[in-house]
């Protein structure tokens, strides 16, 4: 469960970074699903490595 929580935290932090970038860019940032979904796997992989 700790890995799942940490992985979700990494994903949420990534979304916040994108929102801040959009704020400074003065517009909207459009990311297609085909690009947005693959970073989920490394986020959970990184979270599982921190557990060991």
HUGIGI-V285585 format. One record per helix or strand of 3 or more residues. SS is the DSSP state (H for helix, E for strand). FROM is the first residue (numbers start at 1). LEN is the number of residues. If there is no record, write none. Layout:
# HUGIGI-V285585
ss->SS from->FROM len->LEN
ss->SS from->FROM len->LEN
This chain:
# HUGIGI-V285585
ss->H from->2 len->24
ss->H from->33 len->4
ss->H from->39 len->13
